[in-house]
Amino acid sequence: MQLNEITFTSATPIDGYGPGFFRVGGQVMEGAILVTEQGAKPWGGLEDAATLLALAGQVDVVFIGTGGEIAPLPAGLRSELEAAGIGAEIMASDAACRTYNVLLSEGRRVAAALLPVGG
C-alpha cells in the first residue's frame, strides 16, 4: 500500500480534538466550532441555525458532529438547511473531523459544525 501525504496549502484542516476542544490550523479552540476552508470560529451549537444557513452558496454539505455519539438534529434544522441548498450529514464529531479533512483535501466545498466530545 502506498500512502500519500496531503498538504493543505490554502485550506484550514482540523488537526485534532480532545475533551472539550478542537485544534484547527494549529490553534486550540474550546467548545462548539464551525470550520470552513477559510478558518474556524465559535458556533452556538444545534440551536444556532443562522450560522449554518449563512453558508448557503459557499458549501455543498456541512458535516454536523454531535459530540461523542450520534444524536438527532432539532426538528426543522435539516429541512432549513436543505431549503438553503446545504446538505447535512450527521455523525459523531470524530468522524465528522476525519470526513471534513478528506473532502477538504479533494477541494470539495464542505464545512464542519462540531460539538466537542466529552471527557
ABEGO torsion letter per residue (X at the ends): XBBBBBBBAABBBBAEBBBGBBBBGGBBBBEBBBBBAAEBBBBAEAABAAAAAAABGABABBBBBAEABBBBBBBGAAAAAAAAGBBBBBBBAAAAAAAAAAAAAAGBBBBBBBBBBBX
